[in-house]
Amino acid sequence: MDPLNASTDYERIFHPERIAIIGVSGKGAGFGARLFYSLRAIGYAGEIFLVNPKGGQLDGHEIYESIEAIPGGFDLAIIAVAASAVPEALEACRLKGAAAAEILSAGFSELGTPEGMALEKQIMDVAARGIRVIGPNCFGMYVPKSGLTVLPGPDLSREPGPVAFSSQSGGMAVDFANMGKSTGLTFSKVVSFGNGVDLRETELLDYFGQDMQTRIIAMYIEGVKNGDAFFKTLKKVAAHKPVIVMKGGLSAAGSRAVLSHTASMGGSARIWEAILKQANAVQVFDMSEMARTCLAFTHLQPGTYRHISVLGGGGALGVAAADAAEAVGMKIPPFSPDLKTRIDDLLPRPGSSGANPVDVANPFVAPQVLKDVLLLAAEDDRIELQILITLFHHYKTIAQMMGMPVKDIVPYNELAVGVAEVIDKTSKPVVLILNNPKRGLDHMDVVEMIEEARRAFLKRGIPVFDDLKEAMGAIGHINAYYGGKTDE
Amino acid sequence: MDPLNASTDYERIFHPERIAIIGVSGKGAGFGARLFYSLRAIGYAGEIFLVNPKGGQLDGHEIYESIEAIPGGFDLAIIAVAASAVPEALEACRLKGAAAAEILSAGFSELGTPEGMALEKQIMDVAARGIRVIGPNCFGMYVPKSGLTVLPGPDLSREPGPVAFSSQSGGMAVDFANMGKSTGLTFSKVVSFGNGVDLRETELLDYFGQDMQTRIIAMYIEGVKNGDAFFKTLKKVAAHKPVIVMKGGLSAAGSRAVLSHTASMGGSARIWEAILKQANAVQVFDMSEMARTCLAFTHLQPGTYRHISVLGGGGALGVAAADAAEAVGMKIPPFSPDLKTRIDDLLPRPGSSGANPVDVANPFVAPQVLKDVLLLAAEDDRIELQILITLFHHYKTIAQMMGMPVKDIVPYNELAVGVAEVIDKTSKPVVLILNNPKRGLDHMDVVEMIEEARRAFLKRGIPVFDDLKEAMGAIGHINAYYGGKTDE
């Protein structure tokens, strides 16, 4: 690998003012046209130039017959022509002074054919002459701040945030970007780099490490090009920003699949585990875990949370909480008899328990009571974080009896305000669990109410998870990361 | 534990024609009244008698002043009076000839007080004189066929099915029953038995083992009363029906939580793992995994599925599939060059791959093409099961461009019909993955479309999972169970 290129103009790459899309059918089909529509839909505000040898128009937008015919230069090229035409198009973009090109086209080394390999080599040669390449065989970049979007991505969020994600897989990049709107994750940059002939994991990691807009770095890796450089960079970056890594192809079978996907070399599960641990990076095993972990890092202050309180309904939740906590090295210390009694006094009887975990026994306990319990629980000096499990779906029964829409009777706004006050007063974070077993067609109103509730909490900076065990796992990763840092 | 009671009249317990609810407030509040409303809402067709010393009416329904005042006998009592009044009420029900009583009331041994213990002992004494007791501190029973429902449960499905579930936790029972409507799980019986002073895990397991309406047995266990009897029964039943067990409180902390929840003794994680393995029971670690596993057992024929094909979009899915398959001992054998070429010829180029996993490269490949690929893949004699990963959420983009509702343009019905034909022709099961990262408030139309699609597949007997890795885990459990059986 070349030394990390300090002169790359990332500003022009991630916030381009002028974009050329090379390979746009006037019929509106194909990757080029779809990305054009997506950029318009998401509201990219810069200039877009379209290119196709046949010329013509797309939705009233002129199509230039050649790259050379574009008036003036452009910052970023998006190339979506047939593989065989890519090297020439790339060279033309370089001559136009583009800072980078993202190449959506497939048909290179991932085919495993001599022709594919040769074409990819040609791309590398052009890149070496002075244009950065993202791809080929990728879905591009999503940058909420500038309105750049991955393929297809017309409806991704424009709200910028702290998470950067680099992915060898385009599908993973699109899925993860899409998950932002539902989970509350917000992004600085998402980069799908496919075969990664030029700009790829190590250099992006280094850049994200320096990027002021990025606080948390997530990576989907199938294989790295230069293990030593990657490890060195990972160690350097993870020392000051959390880096969360999902390594695909850890199994023997998965490793073979990696070869045909992005033609990169894998590495055994044990080696990866050791490398990531040594660099104090966080290892996750699927994209949902990645999303939860990023969300936890987004909303929780740096530090460790080893002693927690859990407040929920049903004794089995307490059992599940204890199991889940112990699995990630967290403790749910029982409250003192005095504190327990004061909490007991707030709760409906019988069936409730003011110990830790607190069993409120009834899903309809008023937000004010839950708030008061959280305030009391925070008085225990050992408690560093509180988990509140809501059971809002049970309101459906009441809504039906009252003949009212369920979202009108669930006090999620009041609870969100109350929880935010608790966090303010106690300086201890509260994590919310929005449990919902009612997800079928008959309960779309419950599903929608849960999403409204999620938004109410997220907008107050309160992280929300679907499941207690999954939330504990995410918090466990925070403890591992910050615990690992202080050990140094 | 007493010898298993062969004379218990389970027919009267699970399909009661007359129910008495003891402890119903005329104001409609409390467990008794709520269960009354729930029974009416779900459509229980038998007679219901309400009892409260104050008499009066609830919604036009007469309230008797005493149990003795009820005209004639009843099959099942539902007791929801204060703990101290439970033994006397139970005795009165026994004298009325009730086959059983479910006691919703809490305030017994789970409190850990001498009073609670003493009251529980009194219940046991009455039970020993000839009435079966479910509870106390439980949420009752859900039996779709008879319209019996757990608390609150007014909107659970009335469709009967093969899964029986017994649960020490009421919350788990309600959640699991609720999950039926969204996951497609259908139940023969769900029993929440709380403190389990009488009828509990071992006897229910034995009964479910003999019950003609039950094919699959699921259990949430916090602790068992008699380890030897439980193990003996488990081994006997698991020899002819799959038994899926979630043990709560496996950690040290969880074990302490169990004590305050249902006052039962736990047991270490290692012991439980060994016991369950030896009995060829299936161990799961959360309720979602339980639901997925039951769904797989519901729809897949007895047998093992060790060689599979995977058909999806995106190379990373192939990598993930390979990793997930290997983790549960399954193989995704590459197709012969000839078969690969024939599949390649059906797929869009470039970016696709006809190897196994098959990467269709495009989420909009027509159902007819997917069907043809499945038919070709089934020609490989090694393949025992096929997994089809759909990416229906991508249609949202097209729907927006066309100005049409997304559910009108997604060809899920056509695909469901096609897949059902493939299963018919090839006699090899197909498992569907309905992946959806678009779950936020902006995408409620996608969420609803996905649920419509889920129903279209489920009603044709095709199991549907949200996630590939999770589906593989469920199939892995089937392999472990039937593989374990043949080893004997």
Interface residues (C-beta under 8 A of the other chain):
Chain A: R34 Y37 S38 A41 A83 S105 A106 G107 E110 L111 N137 P152 P154 D155 Q168 S169 G170 G171 M172 D175 F176 N178 M179 K181 S182 T183 Y220 E222 G248 G249 L250 S251 A252 A253 G254 S255 R256 A257 V258 S260 H261 T262 D286 S288 G313 G314 G315 A316 L317 G318 V319 A320 A321 A322 D323 A325 E326 A327 K331 I332 P350 G351 S353 A355 P357 D359 A361 H393 H394 K396 T397 Q400 M401 N435 P437 K438 R439 G440 L441 D442 H443 M444 V447 E448 E451 E452 R455 D467 K469
Chain B: R34 Y37 S38 A41 A83 S105 A106 G107 E110 L111 N137 P152 P154 D155 Q168 S169 G170 G171 M172 D175 F176 N178 M179 K181 S182 T183 Y220 E222 G248 G249 L250 S251 A252 A253 G254 S255 R256 A257 V258 S260 H261 T262 D286 S288 G313 G314 G315 A316 L317 G318 V319 A320 A321 A322 D323 A325 E326 A327 K331 I332 P350 G351 S353 A355 P357 D359 A361 H393 H394 K396 T397 Q400 M401 N435 P437 K438 R439 G440 L441 D442 H443 M444 V447 E448 E451 E452 R455 D467 K469
